[in-house]
Amino acid sequence: MRYLSLDWIDAMSASVAGNSTLQGLATDLTFGVTQVVNDGPEGNILYHLQLKDGTASFGAGAAPAEDIRMEQSWDTAVGVATHRIPAQEVFVQGLVTITGDIQKLMGADPVFAALNDAFAAVRDVTTYE
């Protein structure tokens, strides 16, 4: 399935729902992040990760309770997803625009580590064309 397609978002949704670490983090954290990826094969894509009230969810569109919004190009998103570009490098090079509660983002390392595990579950069946 193609990266960021609706099929991919559905697969990620299932992976996040089954990730016990993310579900556990959602009992103590409330965090919503929206990703905007511009100029992809299917146009501009919005998807989100929401941790709230003991549930972690992933889906299409903006986070219901958005704390952070990250916007980047398709090429940057693919580069990070395929590990061609280190995630830290996109920040250093200004390849991603971040708006919202930056303090919440700074404390979200455990969330992104667990999300990486959820990505790993669908990585082998994902194409990046």
C-alpha positions in Angstrom: 0.0 0.0 0.0 1.2 3.5 -0.7 2.5 5.7 2.1 -0.2 8.1 3.3 -3.0 6.5 1.3 -6.3 5.8 3.0 -5.3 2.1 3.2 -2.0 3.0 4.9 -3.9 5.3 7.3 -6.3 2.5 8.1 -3.4 0.1 8.7 -1.7 2.6 11.0 -4.9 3.1 12.8 -5.1 -0.6 13.6 -1.4 -0.7 14.5 -1.8 2.2 17.0 -5.0 0.7 18.4 -3.0 -2.5 19.1 0.1 -0.8 20.5 0.0 -1.3 24.3 2.6 1.3 24.9 0.7 4.1 23.1 -2.5 3.0 24.8 -0.8 3.1 28.2 0.6 6.6 27.5 -2.9 7.7 26.7 -3.9 7.0 30.3 -1.6 9.7 31.6 -1.2 12.1 28.6 -3.5 14.2 26.5 -1.7 14.9 23.2 -2.9 15.6 19.7 -0.7 16.1 16.7 -1.7 16.7 13.2 0.6 16.0 10.3 0.2 17.9 7.0 2.1 16.5 4.0 2.0 18.7 0.9 2.3 17.8 -2.8 2.1 14.0 -2.5 0.7 11.7 -5.2 -2.8 12.1 -3.8 -2.4 15.9 -3.1 -2.1 17.3 0.4 -2.8 14.8 3.2 -3.8 15.5 6.8 -3.6 12.7 9.4 -3.4 12.7 13.2 -2.4 10.9 16.4 -4.6 11.6 19.4 -4.0 10.4 23.0 -6.9 11.3 25.2 -8.9 9.7 28.0 -7.0 6.4 27.9 -7.2 5.9 24.2 -4.6 6.4 21.5 -6.0 6.8 18.0 -4.7 7.5 14.5 -6.7 8.6 11.5 -7.3 10.8 8.6 -7.8 14.6 9.1 -6.8 16.9 11.9 -6.5 15.8 15.5 -9.8 16.4 17.4 -7.9 18.1 20.1 -4.8 19.4 18.3 -1.8 20.6 20.3 0.8 20.5 17.6 0.6 20.8 13.8 3.6 19.7 11.7 3.7 20.6 8.0 6.2 19.3 5.5 6.6 18.3 1.8 6.0 14.8 0.5 9.8 14.4 -0.2 10.6 15.3 3.4 7.9 12.9 4.8 9.2 10.0 2.6 12.8 10.8 3.5 12.0 10.5 7.3 9.8 7.5 6.8 12.5 5.6 4.9 15.3 6.8 7.2 17.0 8.7 4.4 16.7 11.8 6.4 17.2 11.7 10.2 14.1 13.1 11.9 16.3 15.6 13.8 17.7 16.9 10.5 14.3 18.1 9.3 14.1 20.4 12.3 17.7 21.6 11.9 17.2 22.3 8.2 13.8 23.9 8.6 12.1 21.3 6.4 9.1 21.1 8.8 6.9 23.9 10.1 5.7 23.4 13.6 2.9 25.4 15.2 1.1 24.9 18.5 2.2 24.1 22.0 5.9 23.5 21.6 6.3 22.6 25.3 4.0 19.6 24.8 6.0 18.5 21.8 9.2 18.6 23.9 7.7 16.2 26.4 6.4 13.8 23.8 9.5 11.7 23.2 7.9 8.5 24.6 4.9 9.0 22.3 7.0 9.3 19.2 9.2 6.3 20.2 6.1 4.2 20.6 4.6 5.6 17.3 7.8 4.5 15.6 7.1 1.0 16.7 3.6 1.3 15.3 5.1 2.5 12.0 7.4 -0.5 12.0 4.4 -2.8 12.0 3.3 -1.5 8.5 6.7 -0.5 7.0 7.3 -3.7 5.2 4.0 -3.5 3.3 4.4 0.2 2.4 5.5 1.6 -0.9 6.9 5.2 -1.2 6.3 6.1 -4.8 
